[in-house]
Amino acid sequence: MKAGSLKDRIHIQRKTGGKDDWGTPLSEAWEDITAQRLAANVRHRSGLGAIKADAEVSIVRASIRIRRRTDVDAGMRVVFMFTLYDIEAVLPGETREYIDLVCKQIKGIQQ
């Protein structure tokens, strides 16, 4: 992997939750899996306009390459430049140096 190919900085977040002292479920929240931002290469692959639930939305697909980690999985999300991307799949790279995150951003629907 070339040294300058990971020029973007991202945060990866996972859902947190749990129960309070009374056993009541807490509202969902998100927490960063690392304290520092991660080096990444963010590439937007396609965009699509659609109508879902009688509302116009745009769907943006992205591929995000990061150095290999074992604590990232589908269901987490990426924060890149104040934009949220849902991780749909984690694909191994051609070598053991990196992994590719298949992500989707949906604009127009409250998440």
C-alpha angles and dihedrals in degrees: 000000000000116000095233099045095090097065101142126081122219142169122223115210135192130201118262127192138133137147133293125233090281094052094252113145113248121228115266117269135174129231132189115250090214134034093226129055115259125236110245146159110231117197123179108217105182147344130215135187116213144158115241124172090354091301129107112241137172122222119204121191120205138181115213120192119201136165113279115284131167098205097069122093143155113289094047123101139224126225112207121168093339091309124118123222124186113223108231099174142001113219125192116238126240088261130028091257100087148011130217121226115209104212140180130202119196118197120195100034122088108239 
